[in-house]
Amino acid sequence: MGESKRRKEVLGEKYGQEPNILPWIPITKSQADKFMNITTRTTWVAIFGLLAFWATVRFVGPAFGWWNVE
């Protein structure tokens, strides 16, 4: 309990607040983690979307006579 009180006195108003990644960048670590999760998920969705588009153009299109591939 004493350590917690000492830390609270030393930090003052910053006690209990999340630290920034870098002092000059106003982004917290949890915000950076959330951004990484969103961009990773979006990247995977884009990869699967590109594969679906490729399969459509490559296989489905020629079957219906679109984009004649010889």
Backbone torsions as a table, in degrees:
resi	resn	phi	psi	omega
1	MET	NA	-36.5	-179.5
2	GLY	-63.9	-38.9	179.6
3	GLU	-62.8	-40.3	179.7
4	SER	-63.9	-43.5	179.0
5	LYS	-65.5	-39.9	179.3
6	ARG	-63.8	-44.5	179.6
7	ARG	-63.3	-38.7	179.2
8	LYS	-65.2	-39.0	178.7
9	GLU	-68.4	-39.8	-178.6
10	VAL	-68.7	-44.1	-176.1
11	LEU	-79.3	-28.5	178.7
12	GLY	64.7	-121.9	-176.9
13	GLU	-68.8	-23.3	-177.9
14	LYS	-81.2	-1.8	-179.1
15	TYR	-65.2	126.8	178.3
16	GLY	87.2	-5.9	177.7
17	GLN	-90.4	149.8	179.4
18	GLU	-74.3	141.1	178.1
19	PRO	-76.9	152.8	175.3
20	ASN	-79.0	160.3	177.8
21	ILE	-63.2	-51.9	176.0
22	LEU	-129.8	150.2	-176.4
23	PRO	-58.7	-33.0	-176.3
24	TRP	-93.9	-0.3	177.4
25	ILE	-112.8	116.8	-175.8
26	PRO	-81.4	53.2	178.6
27	ILE	-123.8	127.3	179.8
28	THR	-83.2	167.4	-178.6
29	LYS	-65.5	-37.6	179.6
30	SER	-68.8	-34.4	176.3
31	GLN	-65.9	-38.9	178.7
32	ALA	-66.7	-40.0	177.9
33	ASP	-64.1	-42.4	179.0
34	LYS	-63.3	-41.3	177.8
35	PHE	-61.6	-42.4	179.4
36	MET	-64.5	-41.3	178.6
37	ASN	-63.7	-42.7	-179.4
38	ILE	-66.0	-44.8	-178.2
39	THR	-68.9	-34.6	177.4
40	THR	-65.4	-45.8	179.4
41	ARG	-63.6	-42.3	179.3
42	THR	-63.4	-39.0	178.4
43	THR	-62.7	-44.4	179.2
44	TRP	-64.3	-39.6	177.6
45	VAL	-62.1	-41.7	179.3
46	ALA	-65.6	-39.1	178.7
47	ILE	-62.6	-46.8	179.8
48	PHE	-68.1	-34.1	175.3
49	GLY	-64.3	-41.1	177.5
50	LEU	-64.3	-40.5	177.1
51	LEU	-64.3	-40.1	178.2
52	ALA	-65.7	-41.7	177.2
53	PHE	-62.8	-43.4	179.4
54	TRP	-61.1	-45.4	179.8
55	ALA	-62.4	-38.3	178.7
56	THR	-64.5	-47.8	-178.9
57	VAL	-67.1	-39.8	-174.0
58	ARG	-77.4	-41.9	-173.0
59	PHE	-109.4	-47.7	-175.3
60	VAL	-74.2	-42.0	-179.0
61	GLY	-56.6	-54.2	179.4
62	PRO	-63.0	-28.8	179.1
63	ALA	-65.1	-31.1	178.5
64	PHE	-96.8	3.0	178.1
65	GLY	88.9	6.8	176.5
66	TRP	-85.9	152.9	176.0
67	TRP	42.5	66.8	-175.7
68	ASN	-57.5	116.4	178.9
69	VAL	-107.0	120.8	-178.5
70	GLU	-112.1	NA	NA
